[in-house]
Every structure is written in structure tokens, then in C-alpha cells.
Amino acid sequence: MKSDLKPCPFCGCKEKFTAEIPTKRGKRYQVICHHCGAKTGRKKTEEEAIAAWNGLRITNSEGERDSGAREGDKIQELDRYIS
């Protein structure tokens, strides 16, 4: 399952882990980058967390793909996936 994870869109790191988080409503899962700490929101299944991670993309303020995005753009993009 971990091999399905794409590199971190923020720092390019290939080392990530899937965390299993116990909550009052049951287990939740999220993917976290070892290097920069970028993470998905808490998801009901590991598959949902992986799909959310693989869907993360850096975009510029116009919504276009930007490999040289500014730090503010990176945070804005990550905020969209933390729900």
C-alpha cells in the first residue's frame, strides 16, 4: 500500500508514513511526510488518506501547476486537503 504513495508535493521526499489515529469515533488515518511534515487530513480509511495524499498538488495563486510555488501557495494548497 505504501508503494502507491507519490513523493511529497512540497519537498519531494519519498519517505512518508501512514498514521493510524485512535479517536472517539473510531480509527482515522493520515499520510505524513518524514521530511517536511506535510500531511493529509484525517480520513476514515487508509485508502482515503492515500488518495488524498496522491491528490495533493502545488499550484500558484491562479490555480495553475507550479513547480516553483511560493511558500504561501504551498500552505494554501495544503489547507484545502486538511479537512
RAJO-V384226 format. One record per backbone hydrogen bond with DSSP energy under -1.0 kcal/mol. NH is the residue of the N-H (numbers start at 1). CO is the residue of the C=O. If there is no record, write none. Layout:
BEGIN
NH:CO  NH:CO
END
This chain:
BEGIN
4:1  5:2  8:13  12:8  17:32  19:30  21:28  26:23  28:21  29:43  30:19  32:17  33:38  34:15  40:31  41:81  43:29  49:45  50:46  51:47  52:48  53:49  54:50  55:51  56:53  60:64  63:60  66:58  69:66  74:70  75:71  76:72  77:73  78:74  79:75  81:78
END
